[in-house]
Amino acid sequence: MNTFKSFALMAGVATAALTGFTAASYADELVLSSWLPPKHPIVVGVMEPWAEQVSEATDGRVTVRILPKPLGPPPAHYDLAADGVADITYGLHSFTKDDRFLRSRIGQFSFLGDTATDGSKAYWSVYGGTLDAQAEHQGTKLLGLWVHGPGMFHNNQRKIEALEDFGGLKIRTPGGYIADLSQDVGITTQFMGPGEVFEKLSRGVIDGVTFPVEALQAFNLTDHIKYSMKVPGGIYNTSWFLVMNEDIWDGISEEDQAAIEAVSGEALAELAGGVWDAADARGADYIADKDIEVYDAPTPVLDAIRELAAKHEAAWADAVQETGFDGAGALAEFRAQTGVSN
């Protein structure tokens, strides 16, 4: 536990002893660093309701305060929690460029699920269970895992009708699998936080972005995108985490830990998935009358993506095998739960 939190907790316990209050009446306010825009669906629809559920589940003994501004850039958020700078953070595994989250990559592949709800529940079940996600989240208590809706390929240069059409495009990706896949087809990938995309797209620094459809509305990109390509189950996805500093978690009573777990995990995956699906539906309606051509990936493009994706999946499964887990079996289990076949 960081020094400030330790002092605050000891002071609270001492005060309780002096005033006659029991330790159970001490309310521990935890700080959550949030890097998405305050009105983003994940903040409004997931983080805020979850914080309220934590307070209700613990009868107010544990509360969560969401900061209006982040304590660091998006890629730093896992370490902010692990190092005790923030009590709670959320983020994308692909923002962390080392290999500590190797098994998390199961949530980033193509052809994973047609809805965020199905994908998120499968992600918690498979990565959170079969692949022992907690073991990869050292220094923290893993509270939640989810994915967004099917990832799409958006650009303002040309419709993708053949594999060669990807060549030379400058595309923002969130890193991880989709960055590797993009580079395979001749794309120049650029990494940046989602909040930077509008500026870079409007200035012509990038030609497009990989995002679910909701992001075109959420980040005000519709004036700078002309073509949006859909792939069954998504051309990619992103794997998200919600974590609490391990020392902070250990300082919470077993009763309140159980209460927090009850509103996290699978329940949080379903909540986050539903929020993404609703946001995608709104986003699709929003762009319906915009000057954007939304189309299904042509068969030659789809076949090429399948071939490249299979190579990445096999390489990942081999790496996971070396850590003692059946990656290929886990991926098959994931797709069986979402009902998507590649």
Number of C-alpha atoms within 10 A of each C-alpha: 18 14 9 10 17 14 12 12 17 12 12 17 17 14 15 16 12 9 8 9 13 11 15 14 14 16 16 18 15 18 17 25 24 25 23 19 17 14 10 14 20 21 17 14 18 19 23 15 15 21 20 14 20 23 20 16 21 19 15 19 19 23 20 21 16 19 14 13 13 17 17 15 11 23 18 14 28 26 18 22 25 22 17 21 18 25 27 30 29 24 22 22 26 24 21 18 11 9 12 13 15 17 22 25 19 25 29 24 25 26 23 35 31 19 21 29 25 24 31 31 26 29 32 26 21 22 22 22 13 16 22 15 21 16 14 16 17 14 19 27 21 24 22 24 32 30 30 31 33 28 30 23 23 30 25 19 16 14 18 21 16 14 16 12 16 23 15 14 21 22 25 29 25 22 21 21 24 23 21 16 21 22 16 14 18 16 20 19 23 15 14 16 15 19 14 12 22 18 12 15 22 15 11 13 14 21 22 28 27 23 25 27 29 24 20 23 17 18 15 11 19 17 14 21 21 18 19 26 22 20 21 19 26 24 27 28 31 28 23 23 20 24 25 27 26 21 19 21 19 14 13 15 15 11 10 20 17 14 19 22 17 16 20 21 21 22 16 25 30 22 24 28 26 21 21 28 22 19 24 24 14 15 18 18 14 15 18 12 9 12 13 18 15 19 13 15 22 15 11 12 18 19 14 13 21 15 10 15 22 14 12 15 19 13 13 18 21 15 16 17 13 10 11 9 17 16 25 17 11 19 21 14 16 25 20 14 18 22 14 16 12 13
